Amino acid sequence: MEEKYSLVLRALHWSMAVLLLGMVAFGWFIEEFLEDAADETKFFAIGLHKSIGVSLLILASVRLIAALVSNLPKLPEKMPQHEQLLAKATKIILYALMFAIPLTGYAMSDLAGYGVNLFGIPLPDFFTTDKPTAKDISELHELFAFSLLFVVGLHVAGALKHRIFENGENDVLPRMGFFRKKNNA
């Protein structure tokens, strides 16, 4: 049984965590503070948001493939079944959101009649313009983004609970790097 996730998975975990949370904040910033900004400022910010979103979709795909082909560490055997189930469900939901958020963002932009570029490289259009549907998808995109914050909060709370309140018995943080196993003494 592996003690740690692979270096690739650890790097993807932490870099995507920072990027995803940053993107939620950046999207909120665009929505709240750039509403009345000059067109070129707003379009630049939205274009950057889209490019990073597409990049995150690519990274999520790489991460999923890497997870599927890796020998992943198992959850601690002494961890209660309901906590193992919650950890697995949280992981599945996080993966689903890593795909759902950029895909709804892409669809929203495409349906609104705006193209999607990856740092200046035009990407294909998949939909004809349909602004009412774009508005609905926009609300779904926002719901998914805020759902991500909630689920990440559960994920962090669970990891910290095992680290802080269980004397290291079910400590899962060392598996994701940067942390040493707590001494039970």
N, C-alpha and C positions, 0 to 999 in steps of 0.2 A: 504494500500500500504506500502510495506517495504521501510524503509529509507536507509538501508545498505544491502550489500550482506552478506550472512552468514559468520561466522568465517571460516568455511571450504573453501568456495569459495575465501575469501580474502587471506587466507594462500596459497591456490593453485595458485592464481593469481600472488602474489608477488614472491613466491619461483620459480614458473615456468618461470616468467619473467627473474629472475636472471640466472637460469639454461639455458634457451634457448639462451639468449644473450651470456652467457659464452661459450656455446657449439659452437656457430658461431665463436667466437674468437678462441676457442681451435682448431676447424677444420681448420681455416685459419692458425693458428700457425703450426699445423702438416704439412699442405701442403707446407707452405713457408719455415719453418725453420728445419723441420726434414727430408727433402728429402734425405739428405746425412748422417743422423744420424746412429749410430750403430743399427743393426737389432733389438736387444732386446729393445733398447730405443724406437724406432719407433713402434714396435709391442705392447709394453706396452701402449704407448700413444693412438694408434689406438684402442686397446682393451678397454681402459678406456672410450674413446669417444663412442664406440659402447654400452658399458654397461650403460653409462649415457643416451644415446639416447633411449635405450629400456626402461629405467626407466621413461624417459619423455613421452614415448608412453603410459605407464601404467598410469602415472599421468594425461595425457590428457584424457584418458578414464574415470578415476575417476572424473575428473573435468566436463566432458560433462554429465555424469550421474547425478552428484550433481546439475548441472545447470538445467537439465531437470526436476528434482523432487523438485526444490526449488521455492519459491515464490520470484522472482527477482524484484528488484526495477525498476520502469518504468523511462524512460527518462523524464526530466522536460517538463511539458506541454507547457511552453512558448518557448521551443527550436524550431526553425524553422524546418519545415518538411524536407527540403533538408539536414539539419544537422542530424536529426534523422535517415534519410535513410542512410547517409554516416556512422554514428556511427554503425548502424546495419550491414551494408555491411562489414565494417572493422572488426567487431567482428566475422562474419561468415568466412571471409578470414583468420583471425588469428587462429580460430579453425581448419580450413582446413589445414593450414600450420603446426599446432601442430601435426597433424597426418601424413601429406605428407612427412615431413622432416625425421622423424625416419623410416617410411615405405620405402622410397626410399633408405635410408642408409642401412637398413637391406637387401633389394633386391640387391643393388649394391654389398654388401659384399658376399652375397650368390651366386650371378651370377658370381662373380670373382673367386669363388672356396674357399673362406675363410669362415670359420664358424663364427657364432655370438654367443658370450657368454654373460651372464648376471653375471658379477663379478665372472667369473670362472665356472658358470653353463652353459653347452652347450645347445643351443636352436635349434629347428628343422631347417633342410634345406628344403626349399620349391622349389628350382630351381636346374636344372642341370647347370653345369658350362657353361657359355657363355660370354667370356670376351668382345667381341664387344658390346653386350647389356649392360654389366656391365659398360662400358665406357659411353654409352649414359645415363644410369640411374645416373651415377656419375655427369654428367653435369646438369641433372635435379635436383639432390640433392643440388648441389651448387646454382643453380638458385633459388630454393625454400628458401635456407638459406638467400641469399641476399634479396629476396623478403620480407622475415620476417623482416629484418632490416628496409626496406622501410615502411612496414605497421605498425610496432611498432612506427616508427617515426611519422606517421600520427595519430596514436592512442594517443601518448603523446602530440603532438601538439594540437589536438582537446581538450583534457582534460585541458591543460594549457590555451588555448584560453578562454575556459569557465570560468576558475578560475580567470585569470588575467584581461581580457578585458571586462567582463560582470558584474562586481560588485557582483559576486556571484549568480546572478539570475539563471543561468543554471549550476552552479558549480556541477560537478559530482564526483570530487575527494573524498569528504567525504563518499560517498557510498562504496568506496573501502578501507576505514579505514585510519588511521594515519593522517587525516586532519580534521580540524573543519570547519563547515560551515562559510563562510565569513560573516561578519556583513555588511549589506547594508547601514549602517548609514553614 
